[in-house]
Amino acid sequence: MRIVVVGDVMLDVDLSGEATRLSPDAPVPVVDVSGIRSRAGGAGLVARMLAGEGWPVTLVTVFGDDDAGRQLRGELAGVRLVSGPSGHPTPVKTRVRAGSHAVVRFDQGCGKPPVPEMSPAMLRAVEEAGAIIVADYGRGVAASPELRRLLARRTAEVPVIWDPHPSGPEPVPGVAVVTPNLAEATKAAATYASPASGDGAPGDPAAGVGRILLERWQGNAVLVTKGSDGAVLLQRDSVSPLDVPAPRVEAGDPCGAGDRLVAGLAVHLLAGSALPEAAGLAVNDAADFLGAGGVAALPDRSSDHGVVRDDGGDASGPTGASVERPADGPTRLRRATEPLLLARAVRGNGGTVVATGGCFDLLHAGHVRSLAAARELGDCLIVCLNSDSSVRRLKGAERPIIGQQDRAELLLAMECVDAVMVFDEDTPEVALDRLRPDIWVKGGDYKGSRLPEAELVESWGGRCVTVPYHPARSTTGLADALAKVS
């Protein structure tokens, strides 16, 4: 069944570099830009995440008729689009980053736009959805009267997840779940006269404001997200709030975590999970996304091919909308997907999930051979990768030589690796318990001894396997050799 993402899109641009000095003109840092990267933001980012994992998704939105709008369409290559005109310049948000820190953001075209009209093709796409995500970024799409009437009716038929915005309208009544972050929820609750009901958990303001919004918005549930502290779920049919903890990950840039969470909610609800289970899985999905590098680790879609555009919207004639469909048949499960969703999809198709783990600092031929051998054992290979802090605790203050984001990117560049799951603990047991692979693989240097993870893996019916070990090839040996050269 197709997931429809409806909402506002924008062009996000990242200028990255290093800042090692101050400007002589003013006491501000000078950033030597070494990289420029653009991507779809807002509802476009949600749709890209879903399409990148192989889920059938349609994006219903509006575009500005300008260079930025045309570039934004390019960033959405491979996503099925049903769109209309926005009647306003395309919003562009440019972030300047020095190392891992944001220095400043420039916003262009972000003034108040008119509420756009919904074409028949746009409404028809929402009508045909198996699940709906409203990604409201306060740019008018969610305020369309025609769309709101349709969404209010569809709440009784399919899961509707509403990601609100402070500048946007209230969610329509009856949605499955609304997902404000704590700051958004606090601001929204403060605008209503209703006092806190007192049903929230002691000392947890998220539960209090969530209860206010649950009553005011007349939805079935409100999931208030709290960043690294997880989330709190308030449900209409439950008196007590449910705390949803988040796994601990090392992540610098939280951008995109909320988008990843709503994408996960749609997938898990569509798969038949109850909302409490779906919320827990979605929080873990968001943590995995950040642990794997966040938006910086997303693959570049601007060079994708295989898209056919039908400016008429469908075969029946002009509708004033634009529709884009993949030209190469069924959507494929792309690489760099989130590991838990990949494992679930492979198992759902009767396949075998294989996992292995390690630091993979200075990737060498021994790693490549072992990984290739592991991939031959099943239908996907997921690498559990020690985070930078984990490597430092295990190997010492001088390690890792290569940061976790680059290590993950190098692994994903290998044909045999399908996903990377970054973990922050000293051992992979917590990651393994969440992933639950059918086969856990280690190098043959463990031959003759029982693997430390064997008891855990066997507890869910998995098995442990060793693959050939290649002596004289090690990260430590490479590091020593490099030290001598330098």
Steps between C-alpha positions, in 0.01 A plus 500: 500500500627846411605755760407856407699789646316829470648832605748777436839458334811715504856490376759442770862594424799418719829690467762310698860574579742593776529818705855562621510879518293815558422758237717816514186707434296375795535243782324225301639162388617456142379169359711358218226320305611161374166347415158607374208261513130550436204276581123502520369623832168490681250253355754431225747358752235268645411374152865450408563295812209270421583468132863433584392199706290354221154597629245606235452870575332798336581860591210746468631856514545832319806651333613852422562583134865602541853361482486376859173321429649326200805399703270369772323279247840362404572416864177298503596283203358153549206618715153489345379862499147633472537874519361841423627860499570674830462854370801597711882483477651170606626518860875439525671442834881514491701384799867582543685239702850510644602145577204344680357833620246724328620861477206677336193432284371718217130478402378617159143502368363415844236772522135412556372325185140479378301184571539301177219337307478121493462357150277196436811284453642610836176421683468171315847393617398563862174313439692192384755492785547201728659725763542878512769721649419871527841671516392855583774761483267801525506577127127463432444151359349364824267803516323419172126467574450232232791296632390533863148378420646199321749425780225523764305233312803278440592484870228236543645290217882507519773604746560876480818628669514879544835672557393853604673837469459807723406711195260241361135416570374260764486133397160381379304299761537124506861458384681189624782696663640854509878532550609839638839535662506628857562865402216493245266326743576746779440799273176358363365407845575849631263653242202309642311596813471141621716433808714189523285203594747362752510163330860539394791325663646694796783721388438436129363813331461313170219287641316806634505699177431184300179444699385856423564451129331160496179659625529816288592334170254212538741245359539142612851556634778756547864391497715778653862445399783602731817453296750268664253444787260317271130586498175487698187345346155622609206295371129579514415147617773490768508690828875484559770642272748254355870583520685404179875493570759562230820297465819692570683596182781740421359759262598860432228628266137424597366632166253256344434293812135610519451423132653157549270437795177574310620290206558210739159545662328473163692187405439322830131593520449390142668171586241439771686603817296648783581866568710444817716245318520720188605798714781302661622373164482848346702655784764232444490569124571869566789411732646263241470771236697748713752238604570418136583865424155661458426713195870522418504125430199504266592394145503768231181477292561794266670275246234225508356391169195306390222754567216562257300820541137525391401865515138404453487319832348183350392352169161672509630843404643821650436562867750775577715259700829327441545128561834320505533121501805276508560370150672178602204313647460404866682708756818331615638491853782752474825486691566712809157411638435488873613159630193408706261565211727310262512200735124506536446518124741215429347277768151586375596364160636179652864605468799457729645799687876489552686738731861555597676761707818685576681833498611483133754774560725515189308261277737239352493191278437267794182692582386493139545124469325428830207727417458347156501152654242605758267640233500164322331343803166677460285759326638817662803600704470755781821625661485595870758777522664625820447875543798733545456508878475122512821463298682744729405299806612174335809614308626808680491878464676500159230294335299496286715626216188547287175638643181295518322687222783438254539141617129440441519663156796283399319186609184596314704558185572126495260294291477232768386735781130588505475712819705626793377519860716721724504410870653684793555218749826307544343180364235447231251313722247787525509556123470127439199470730322768297609363163463127577683365193461141387879469470771685695840488330847556641850456357663160518743615772223384740520144362508240774340727760137587564407849382415743783165578335405134441259462793313819412471417128385146572229632735285603201597203285794660322840344449860617504739438212868574445646588162865463394749722681777660294822537703749780444215736415392718789411858580773514766760386245385764252504770768857405602612505137343843446669631814838394364433670165395826664 
